[in-house]
Amino acid sequence: MSVFSRLRGSGYLRLVAAQAGSAGSEFFIESLTKVSLAVVLPGGGAVVGLAASNAANSLPRLVLPPLAGRMADFSDRALLLRASILARAVIAVLLLGFTIAAGETSTAFAVAIVAVSLLTVSAAQCFNVARQSYAQAIIPPEARPDAASLSMFALTGIAVIASALAPGLYGVIGASGVIVLAVALELLALAILRPARDPAGRRGVRLRERGARAAAGPAGGSRRLAARTRSVPGVRLVFGIAGTYAVCTGAVNLVLPLYALRTRELAIWEYGVVTGAFAAGGILGALATARIVHRLGAARSLAMSAGLAALGYVAFAAVPSLWPMALAMVFIGACVSVLGASQGPLLQELVPNAVMGRIFGRLTVVNTAWMIVGTGLGVLLVLGVPTATAATAEGMYVATIAAAAAVLLLGTALAALAHRRAGSAEDGGAPARR
């Protein structure tokens, strides 16, 4: 039986399709939010609105994942997936009604769409952690790299499509039309997941807790098992590299437009080519992930892709013109795609299903917190150095990208060295997987 047939038989393809539909809705709302705030709010109000939108996207990822993780570990995961999608659909319908009543160009609409972003991302945290736990339970172990590759391909593809279409659709069908499309995608995802069932049903919650107690010992349960799991070398490797990459991303995303448009003097359309090249690389990386992970193993693929991404950022900061920059971004996007898709198989191999929700929830918090730290460090680096001349300021953009790459490279090397010294988790020391 082929890998595709095994994934289809397990119900994983249904999960990926629903994930893509719901993520597409979120991407449409996110793009609509940015465009609407820029169009509706005058002058400095747009900057304040965009800052509020960024906070609305970050705050739930910083606060809610631990709670969502407990919900995933102690509830019917298929039911939690559907409830999250339904909540997002209802929120979008309420936004549609408010938009029709208040008007698409009112300040009230701008406030409402930021509030909806906060609520939508909040509901998404339940979906994200429940999806990880549910996927671990249904994916055949030998097909985990292929499943991660397929999921990454679907997510990257829908992100590219939604981000590219949303501004144009806004100009043609308005905000209300884009919201209707987002609602339709959520309802489609809900319909796709309607037949999904938790492999063990409600009784499975008790079985997972019983297994956690057996793995943790007579004095503990799933809480103790979660603490033990976080100390497994392979899990520490995932957390270490994920946090280091988040610092790098926070700093690079801050200065990337300034570097491209000011230091390299790219036109707006050329900057679009550079950002699109990252997405194209992500799709290519997703297609190659399964083969890479099968050949090298998830831990080695994770460390290798992070190190190569760091070198890609160094090259990006060094090349002087559009097409070399775009090629560097294709390479970085491919490496980041492999990096992201390698985490799932490694966690699914090492983390007991009884605590997967809490472990993945903590990983989400780590990513968000360190990305905020990276953004703050980028601000300090750019603004903390005298910028009497334009050349000095532009040089700081290059220095920020280079410093972020150095942090990623050094952090990856240290995490990989610690993992190697502790001994590969596949050779022993991992808790029971079920």
N, C-alpha and C positions, 0 to 999 in steps of 0.2 A: 504494500500500500504506500502511495506517495505521501510526502510530507503535507502537501496541500489537502489531500483526502483526509489525513488524520486531523488536521486543523478544522476542516469543515465538519467532520464527524463529531468533534469535541464541542462544537458551538462557538469556537473562537472567531470564525469569520463573521458571525453575526455580531459579536462584541466589537470587532474592529469597524464594521460598517456603522454601528450605532455610535461609536466613539467619533468617527469621522463626521457624521451628521451633526452631532451635538457640538463638536469642536468648531465646525464650520459656522454654526449659529453664533458661537462665542466670538469668533474672528470677525464676523460681519458686524456684530454689535460694537466690538472694540474699534474697528476701523470707522464705523459710523460716528462713534463718540468723538474721535480725534478730529474728523472732518467737520462735524457739526459745531464743536467748540471753537474751531478756528474760524468758521463762517459766521456763527451767531453772535459770539461775544466780541465786543469792540476792544481794540487796543490791548492794554495790559491785562484785561479781563480774560483774554484767550490763554495767556500764559498761566494765570491763576487756575483757570479751568483745566488746562492740561496737567498741571501739577496735581490738582485734586483727583483727576482721572488716574494718574500714575499711582497715587496713594491708595485709591480705591481698588486698584489691581494688586497692590502689594500687601496691604493690611490683612486681608483674609488668608493669604498664603503664609503669613507670619504667625497668625493667631489660631486659626481653625483646624489645621491638619491633625494635631494630636487628638482633638475631640472626634474628628471624622475617622481617624484610625481606630479609636475605640469602638465607634459605631460599626465600622466594617468588621471588626473582630468579634463583636457580640451581637450580630444581627444577621438576618437573611440578606446576603450580599446582592443577589439579583433584585430583590425588592428595593434595596437601597439605591441601586443604579437607576431603576425606573422612577423612584420618588425624586431623585435629584433632577432627572431630565424633565419630569412633569413640573417641578417647581420652577425651573428655568423657563419653560414654556409659558406658565402662568404669569411670571414676572414680565416677560416680553409682551404678552397680551395686554397687561395693565399699562405698560409703556405706550403701546399702540393707542389705547383709548385716551390716555393723557395727551399724546401728541395730537390726535385729532381734535381734542377739546381745546388745548392751549395754543396750538399752532407750532409749526416746525421752526419758526424763527424767533420764538419768545425766549426770554431769559429763564422762565420757568421750565421750559423744555430742556435747556442746557443743564439746569440743576437736576432735573429728573433723570436724565440719561447718565449722569455721573452716579446718582444713587442706584440706578439699575445696574450699572457696572459693578458696584460694590456687592449687590445682592446676587448677581449672576456668578461672579467669581466665588462668592461664599458657597453657593450651592454646588459649584463645580468641585470644591474640595472633597465633598462626600463621594462624588462620582469618581474622582481620580484615585483615591485610596481604595475604594471598593473594587474598582476595575483591576487594580494590581492584585488584590487578594483573590478575586474571582478568577482572573486569568491564570494565576498560579495553580489554582485547584483544577482547572479544566484542560490546560495545555499538556500534551504528552511530554515528558522530560526531554526526550531526544529532539523535540521540535521547538524547544524554547528559543534558540537563536533565530530560526526562521520566523517564528511568531513575532519576535521583537523587530526584525527587519520589516515585516509586513506592516506592523503598527506604525513604525517610524515613517515608512513610505506614505501611508495613508494620511498621517498627521501633517507631514511636510507638504504633501500635494494639496490638501485642502487649505492649508495656511496660505500657500502661494495663490491659489485660485481666489479665495475670499479677499485677501489683501489687495489683489490686483483689480477685482471687480467692484468692490464696495464703493470707492470714490466715484467711479463712472456711473454705477447704478444710482447713487445719491443724486447725481446731476440729472438723471433721466426720470426716475420714479419717486424721488424724494425720500425723506427719512421714513415716512410711513411705509413705503414700498419695501425698503430694506428690512424694516422690522417685521413685516409680513413674511418675507423670505426667511428670516431667522426663526420665526415661530414655526413655519412649515418644516424646517430642518429638524427642530426639536421634536415635533410630532412624528416625523418620519423615523427618527432615532428611537422614539418610544415604541412605535409600532414594530420596529425590527427586534427590539428587546422583549417584546411582550411574551414570546414563548420561553424565554430564558428562565431557568430554575437553578437555585443554588444546588450544587451536587449532592449535598446531604440534607438540604432543607433546614428547617428550624432546629431539628434534632442535631444537626451538624454543629451548632454552636456549643452544645454541651459536649459533643464528642471532641471538638477542637480544644476545649478547656481541659477535658480529661487527659488528652494527649499532652497538653502543655504541662500539666501537673506531673505526669509521668516523666517527661523530659527534664523538668526543672528539679525534680527530687521531692521528697515527702514534705519539705518545709516550704515549698513554693508553688506558684501557679504560673499563669501566663505573664504576670508582671515580672516575676523573677526570670522567666525564660526570655522576655524581651531584653532585660538588662544583660543577660548572658550572651544573647545573640549579637548585641551591639559590640561586644568585645571580640567577636570572631574576626580573624585577620582579613578575610575577604570583604566582610561588611565594613570594617574600618577603612579598607582601601577605597570602597565606593564613596563613603562619606568624606574621606580626605580629598580625593580628586574632585568630587562634586563641589565641595566648598571652595577649593582653589580655583576651579574653573569659574565659579560664580563671582569671585573677586575680580578675575580677569575680565569677565563679561561686563560687570558693572562699570569698570573704568573705561573699557573700549567703547561701549555703547554711548557713553557720555561724550567722548571727543570725536567719534567717528565722523559725524557730519561736519564738524569744524575742520578736522584734518583733511577730509576729501574736498570740501568746498573752498577752504581758505589756503591751506598749505599747498595742496596739489592743484588748486584753482580749477576743479572740475565744474562743468555745467550741471544744471539740475538733472537733465536727462542722463548724463554720465554717472552721476551719483546713484540714480535709479538702476543703472546697469550693474554697478558695484554691489548694491544691496541685493539685487536679483541674482547675482552670481553666487552669493552665499546660499540662497534657497536652492538654486540649481545643484550646487555641490551637495547640499543636504539630501536631495533626491538620489543622486548618484551614490552617495554613501549608504543610504538606506538599502539600495539594491545590492550592495556588496557586503553588507554587515553579516548576513547569515554565513556566507562562505568564510569570511575572516574569523568569526567567532568559532566556527566549527574547526578551523585549521589551527588557530592560536590559543583558543580558550578564552573565556570571557574576561578573566582578570588581566591577562596579558594584552588583550585587545583594548581594554579600557585604558591601561597605562600608556600603551603605544600611541593610541589616537590622541590622548591628551598632550603627550610630548610633541607629537607632530603638529598639532594645532598651534602650540606655542611657537614652534619654528615658522609656521605659516604666518602668524601675526608679525614676527620679525621681518619676514620677507615683504609683507604688506606695507610695513612702515618704511621699508628701504627703497622700494621701486618708485619710479618717478612719474608714471603716466597711467592712463586709463586701463589699457588692456592687460598690462602686467598686474595691476591692482586687481582687476576682475579675475584673472587666473589664480592669483593668491587667494582670493575670496572663495573661488570654487573649491580649492584645496582645503581651506579652513572649514567650509561648510560640510565637506565630505568627512573630515576628521571628527567634527562635532557630532555629526549624525551617528557615526560608529561609536563615539564616546557615549552618547545617550542611549543607544540601543544595546550596548554591552552591559549596562547597569542591570536591566531587567533579568536576563538569564542568570547573572551572578547572584542577585538577591534571591531569585526563585530557587536556586540551588542550595543556598545557605540558610535562608530564613524559614523557620517553621511557619506553616500556613496559619496557625493559631495567632500569630503576632505580626503577620505581614502588614496589616493595616497600620499598626502603631509604628513599625519600623519605617514604612514608606512615608507616613505622616511626618515623622521626625526628619527624614531626608528632605522633604519639601521645605520645612522650616529652615534647615541648614542652608539650602540653596538660596532662599529668599533673604535670610539675614546676611549672608556673606556677599550677596549681590549689592545689598544696600551699603555694606562696608566698602566694597569696591568703588561704588559710585561716589561715596564720601571721600575716599582717598584720592580719586581722580579730581574731584573739585579742589581739594587741598593742594594737590600737585600743580594744577593749572593756575589757580588763583594765589597760591602762597609764594610764588616766585615773581619778582618784579618783572613787569611786562611793559617797559617803557617803549619798546619798539614792536612793530608788527612781527618782525622776524623772530624776536624772542618768544612772543606768544605762539607763533606757528611752530617753533622748535619744541615748545612744551607739549604740543599735541603729539608730535612724534615721540617725544620722551615718555609720555604717558602710555602710549601703545606698547613701546618697548619695555617699559617697566612692568606693565600688566603681563606681557609675554614671559618676562623673566620670573615673575611670581608663579605663573602657571607651570613653567618648566621646572623650577626649583621645588615647588610643592608636589608636583607629580613624582619627581625623583625621590623626594623624601618619603612620600607615601608608599611608593613601590619598594624602596629599600626596607622600610619598616615591615611591609608585608612579607618580603622575602626572608627577613631575619626571623619573623614570628613563625614562619612555616606556612606553606600553602594550606588553606582551609580544606581543600579537597583531600589532603593527606591525613586529615584528622583534626579533631578539636571543634568541629561544627556540631551544633545541636541537632537533634532529630528533625527531619524535614517535614514531618506531618504531625 
